[in-house]
């Protein structure tokens, strides 16, 4: 164990001792000596009875800072909230940054949401209701309304006074947004601009007026990619009239990127990688539908083998090349699928489906041609039969070409019908390619077996 782990365990033991002795003052002294992240980890390590005492020792405002850093499952968040008094929860959520508050509210039932909002100050509740109305996984759903904006007609001295006034409640103060009298976004300043430029200068004279923005209905993946591309700490969110309605900070963009990576990895494995937090039964229920689907598809492949059994009996030599064909075609299909999913992830599918199809089809032709020639040469030299080599080589070429097309089309088709394209990766595409490769292989063999047998 590292020194950090030992130190944390020592701190946790001290915290638990103060709770056991109900020493509020000592608890608060030790608790607030730690970073907020460590405070959250301490909270997660407490028992139910210890947490109930912690709620008495911490104000809702203090608990809000801890709760914002919790990264727990939906069920756990609901569990923690149910341990608190409704008024305590309401005050705690009201103290959170609006984007984090919305995340918490989306994890509880509608009845509880109404209760918490009813107990909040009217202005805060109204802002959160508006944010809750935005569609999930859009810029509106992930933005915060705690930002600093100044008028373009302000002097820098006035703008700095505004920053000082609202800095404590703002999620970030590095960017200061500039609006006109109707709250339309017209520019942006950095904190450095306010510090180094003369106080008498007007905001409109030094602001950057070419501002990169995202629309309130933009997909969260697009937002995260924009923040990443421009290396921003935050990005403004506007509506159809270019009215500034919120900002999205880099920490939220990183969360989205992590979610997408987890989703992609889950698709690659054909399983939800977050199941580690779930029980055995939940794992069975989540995995079984996919496994059963693959089982049925595998059975269809086995049925095809059975249908072509007489063909294999005529020349059993063809059976030994089945795994070579399916394996190589499967690898090609997986590569094409990865390219297609990447295009969809960048939301380029409407413009690029045919472009990707042509590109991957041409690539499949090239790889198939080279692989077919190589296999033709190996089989011909190995078994001393040019006809057999030609049949296997042609089957390899055709299987790779079909696999490239299949790997490209499947994720686009899934996305068209509003399914997650990542479910096509991993085991699914492998099974599909096995099926198509076997069909292509035996179709070609059946057409040329008479030529082989006549030699």
FILO-680428 format. One record per residue (C-alpha): x, y, z; residue in three letters. Coordinates in steps of 0.25 Angstrom, whole numbers, padded with zeros to 4 digits, always signed. Layout:
<lolums>
XYZALA...
</lolums>
This chain:
<lolums>
+0000+0000+0000UNK+0005+0014-0003UNK+0007+0025+0007UNK-0005+0032+0002UNK-0014+0020+0005UNK-0008+0019+0019UNK-0010+0034+0022UNK-0025+0033+0017UNK-0028+0021+0026UNK-0022+0028+0038UNK-0030+0041+0035UNK-0043+0032+0033UNK-0040+0025+0046UNK-0039+0039+0053UNK-0052+0043+0047UNK-0059+0031+0051UNK-0054+0033+0065UNK-0060+0047+0066UNK-0073+0042+0061UNK-0073+0030+0071UNK-0071+0040+0082UNK-0080+0051+0076UNK-0069+0061+0076UNK-0074+0071+0066UNK-0063+0081+0068UNK-0052+0071+0066UNK-0059+0065+0054UNK-0060+0078+0047UNK-0046+0082+0049UNK-0041+0068+0044UNK-0051+0068+0032UNK-0048+0082+0027UNK-0033+0080+0028UNK-0035+0071+0015UNK-0037+0074+0001UNK-0051+0073-0004UNK-0049+0061-0012UNK-0043+0054+0000UNK-0055+0059+0008UNK-0064+0052-0002UNK-0056+0039-0001UNK-0057+0040+0014UNK-0072+0041+0013UNK-0073+0029+0004UNK-0066+0021+0014UNK-0075+0024+0026UNK-0086+0015+0031UNK-0101+0019+0031UNK-0101+0023+0045UNK-0088+0030+0043UNK-0093+0038+0031UNK-0106+0042+0039UNK-0097+0048+0050UNK-0089+0055+0039UNK-0102+0062+0034UNK-0103+0068+0047UNK-0089+0073+0048UNK-0089+0078+0034UNK-0098+0089+0028UNK-0105+0087+0015UNK-0096+0097+0009UNK-0084+0089+0013UNK-0090+0076+0009UNK-0092+0082-0005UNK-0078+0083-0007UNK-0075+0069-0003UNK-0087+0063-0011UNK-0083+0070-0024UNK-0071+0061-0024UNK-0078+0048-0022UNK-0077+0038-0034UNK-0087+0028-0030UNK-0098+0019-0037UNK-0112+0025-0038UNK-0117+0015-0027UNK-0106+0020-0017UNK-0109+0035-0019UNK-0124+0032-0017UNK-0120+0024-0004UNK-0111+0036+0001UNK-0122+0046-0001UNK-0133+0037+0006UNK-0124+0038+0018UNK-0125+0053+0019UNK-0137+0062+0023UNK-0144+0067+0011UNK-0141+0082+0015UNK-0127+0078+0017UNK-0126+0072+0003UNK-0133+0084-0003UNK-0124+0094+0003UNK-0112+0085-0001UNK-0116+0084-0016UNK-0119+0099-0016UNK-0105+0102-0012UNK-0099+0093-0023UNK-0094+0098-0037UNK-0107+0097-0046UNK-0101+0087-0055UNK-0097+0078-0043UNK-0111+0080-0037UNK-0118+0076-0049UNK-0110+0063-0050UNK-0114+0060-0036UNK-0129+0063-0038UNK-0129+0054-0051UNK-0125+0042-0042UNK-0137+0043-0033UNK-0152+0041-0035UNK-0161+0052-0040UNK-0169+0053-0027UNK-0156+0055-0020UNK-0151+0066-0030UNK-0164+0073-0028UNK-0163+0073-0013UNK-0148+0078-0013UNK-0151+0089-0023UNK-0163+0093-0015UNK-0155+0095-0003UNK-0144+0104-0010UNK-0144+0119-0013UNK-0153+0122-0024UNK-0142+0128-0033UNK-0133+0115-0031UNK-0144+0106-0033UNK-0148+0113-0046UNK-0134+0112-0052UNK-0133+0097-0049UNK-0147+0094-0055UNK-0143+0101-0068UNK-0130+0093-0068UNK-0137+0080-0065UNK-0146+0083-0078UNK-0134+0081-0087UNK-0132+0068-0095UNK-0122+0059-0088UNK-0108+0058-0094UNK-0109+0072-0100UNK-0102+0085-0097UNK-0114+0090-0089UNK-0114+0078-0080UNK-0100+0079-0076UNK-0098+0094-0075UNK-0097+0103-0063UNK-0103+0117-0061UNK-0093+0121-0051UNK-0084+0130-0060UNK-0080+0145-0060UNK-0085+0154-0071UNK-0082+0169-0073UNK-0088+0179-0083UNK-0079+0183-0095UNK-0081+0198-0091UNK-0075+0196-0077UNK-0061+0201-0074UNK-0051+0191-0069UNK-0052+0196-0055UNK-0067+0194-0055UNK-0065+0180-0061UNK-0054+0176-0050UNK-0064+0181-0039UNK-0074+0172-0046UNK-0065+0160-0045UNK-0061+0162-0031UNK-0076+0163-0027UNK-0080+0150-0034UNK-0067+0142-0033UNK-0071+0134-0021UNK-0083+0128-0028UNK-0077+0126-0042UNK-0072+0113-0046UNK-0061+0119-0053UNK-0055+0134-0054UNK-0044+0132-0064UNK-0054+0136-0075UNK-0063+0148-0074UNK-0074+0148-0085UNK-0079+0161-0091UNK-0093+0164-0095UNK-0101+0175-0100UNK-0114+0181-0094UNK-0122+0170-0098UNK-0113+0159-0093UNK-0108+0155-0107UNK-0093+0150-0106UNK-0084+0159-0113UNK-0070+0156-0108UNK-0061+0150-0098UNK-0050+0155-0088UNK-0040+0147-0080UNK-0037+0151-0066UNK-0023+0154-0070UNK-0029+0165-0079UNK-0036+0172-0067UNK-0023+0172-0059UNK-0013+0177-0069UNK-0021+0187-0078UNK-0024+0201-0073UNK-0037+0203-0064UNK-0042+0214-0073UNK-0043+0205-0085UNK-0056+0201-0090UNK-0060+0186-0091UNK-0064+0186-0105UNK-0050+0192-0109UNK-0042+0180-0104UNK-0052+0169-0104UNK-0050+0157-0114UNK-0062+0158-0123UNK-0061+0145-0131UNK-0066+0136-0120UNK-0067+0120-0122UNK-0080+0116-0116UNK-0089+0104-0115UNK-0104+0103-0117UNK-0113+0099-0106UNK-0117+0087-0114UNK-0104+0082-0118UNK-0100+0068-0115UNK-0091+0067-0103UNK-0081+0059-0111UNK-0080+0071-0120UNK-0078+0081-0108UNK-0067+0072-0102UNK-0060+0071-0115UNK-0060+0086-0118UNK-0055+0089-0104UNK-0044+0079-0106UNK-0041+0084-0120UNK-0039+0099-0116UNK-0033+0095-0102UNK-0043+0103-0095UNK-0046+0104-0080UNK-0061+0107-0083UNK-0070+0110-0095UNK-0082+0119-0095UNK-0096+0113-0099UNK-0105+0121-0107UNK-0120+0119-0112UNK-0126+0122-0126UNK-0125+0137-0124UNK-0110+0137-0119UNK-0115+0140-0105UNK-0105+0135-0094UNK-0112+0124-0086UNK-0100+0117-0079UNK-0086+0112-0080UNK-0080+0098-0080UNK-0067+0096-0073UNK-0055+0086-0077UNK-0058+0077-0065UNK-0072+0074-0070UNK-0066+0072-0084UNK-0056+0062-0078UNK-0067+0054-0072UNK-0074+0053-0085UNK-0061+0048-0092UNK-0060+0038-0081UNK-0074+0033-0082UNK-0072+0032-0097UNK-0059+0024-0095UNK-0066+0015-0085UNK-0078+0013-0095UNK-0068+0009-0106UNK-0061+0000-0098UNK-0074-0007-0093UNK-0078-0008-0108UNK-0064-0014-0111UNK-0066-0025-0100UNK-0081-0026-0102UNK-0083-0023-0087UNK-0086-0011-0078UNK-0072-0009-0072UNK-0079-0002-0060UNK-0085-0015-0055UNK-0074-0016-0045UNK-0083-0008-0036UNK-0095-0017-0038UNK-0099-0031-0033UNK-0097-0044-0039UNK-0112-0045-0043UNK-0112-0031-0049UNK-0100-0035-0057UNK-0107-0048-0062UNK-0119-0040-0066UNK-0111-0029-0073UNK-0102-0039-0081UNK-0112-0050-0084UNK-0120-0043-0096UNK-0107-0040-0104UNK-0102-0054-0101UNK-0115-0061-0106UNK-0115-0052-0118UNK-0101-0056-0122UNK-0105-0071-0118UNK-0116-0071-0128UNK-0107-0064-0139UNK-0096-0075-0136UNK-0107-0086-0138UNK-0110-0080-0151UNK-0096-0081-0155UNK-0096-0096-0150UNK-0108-0098-0159UNK-0101-0093-0171UNK-0089-0103-0168UNK-0100-0114-0167UNK-0106-0110-0180UNK-0092-0110-0187UNK-0088-0124-0181UNK-0090-0132-0194UNK-0081-0122-0200UNK-0070-0124-0190UNK-0071-0139-0191UNK-0068-0138-0206UNK-0055-0130-0202UNK-0052-0129-0188UNK-0039-0121-0191UNK-0048-0109-0192UNK-0052-0110-0177UNK-0038-0107-0172UNK-0038-0093-0178UNK-0052-0088-0171UNK-0045-0082-0159UNK-0035-0075-0168UNK-0046-0069-0176UNK-0055-0065-0164UNK-0043-0060-0156UNK-0037-0051-0166UNK-0051-0045-0171UNK-0055-0043-0157UNK-0042-0034-0154UNK-0045-0026-0166UNK-0060-0024-0163UNK-0056-0020-0149UNK-0046-0009-0154UNK-0057-0004-0164UNK-0067-0003-0153UNK-0057+0005-0144UNK-0056+0015-0155UNK-0071+0016-0157UNK-0074+0018-0142UNK-0063+0029-0141UNK-0070+0036-0152UNK-0083+0035-0145UNK-0077+0039-0132UNK-0073+0052-0139UNK-0087+0053-0144UNK-0082+0053-0158UNK-0091+0041-0163UNK-0101+0049-0171UNK-0090+0055-0180UNK-0081+0043-0180UNK-0088+0030-0181UNK-0086+0028-0196UNK-0072+0034-0195UNK-0068+0024-0184UNK-0075+0013-0191UNK-0067+0015-0204UNK-0054+0017-0196UNK-0056+0005-0187UNK-0061-0003-0199UNK-0049+0001-0207UNK-0040-0002-0196UNK-0046-0016-0194UNK-0044-0018-0209UNK-0029-0015-0208UNK-0027-0023-0195UNK-0036-0035-0201UNK-0028-0035-0214UNK-0014-0035-0207UNK-0019-0045-0197UNK-0025-0054-0208UNK-0012-0054-0216UNK-0004-0057-0204UNK-0013-0069-0200UNK-0014-0074-0214UNK+0001-0075-0214UNK+0002-0081-0201UNK-0008-0092-0203UNK-0003-0095-0217UNK+0011-0097-0213UNK+0007-0104-0200UNK-0003-0114-0206UNK+0002-0114-0220UNK-0012-0110-0226UNK-0013-0097-0233UNK-0029-0099-0235UNK-0030-0101-0220UNK-0021-0089-0217UNK-0030-0081-0227UNK-0043-0085-0220UNK-0038-0081-0206UNK-0031-0069-0211UNK-0044-0064-0218UNK-0052-0067-0205UNK-0043-0060-0197UNK-0044-0047-0206UNK-0059-0048-0206UNK-0060-0050-0191UNK-0051-0038-0188UNK-0059-0029-0197UNK-0072-0033-0192UNK-0067-0032-0178UNK-0062-0018-0180UNK-0076-0014-0186UNK-0083-0021-0174UNK-0075-0014-0164UNK-0077+0000-0170UNK-0092-0002-0172UNK-0097-0008-0159UNK-0093+0004-0149UNK-0099+0014-0159UNK-0112+0005-0159UNK-0113+0004-0144UNK-0111+0019-0143UNK-0122+0022-0153UNK-0132+0014-0144UNK-0127+0022-0132UNK-0119+0010-0126UNK-0105+0012-0120UNK-0095+0008-0131UNK-0085+0003-0121UNK-0093-0010-0119UNK-0089-0014-0133UNK-0075-0016-0129UNK-0067-0027-0122UNK-0075-0040-0121UNK-0087-0035-0130UNK-0079-0032-0142UNK-0070-0044-0141UNK-0082-0053-0141UNK-0088-0046-0153UNK-0075-0047-0161UNK-0074-0062-0157UNK-0088-0063-0163UNK-0086-0056-0176UNK-0072-0061-0178UNK-0077-0076-0177UNK-0088-0072-0187UNK-0079-0066-0196UNK-0068-0077-0195UNK-0077-0088-0197UNK-0085-0081-0209UNK-0071-0080-0216UNK-0067-0094-0213UNK-0080-0100-0218UNK-0078-0092-0231UNK-0064-0097-0234UNK-0063-0111-0226UNK-0066-0118-0239UNK-0054-0112-0246UNK-0046-0116-0234UNK-0051-0130-0234UNK-0048-0132-0249UNK-0033-0129-0247UNK
</lolums>
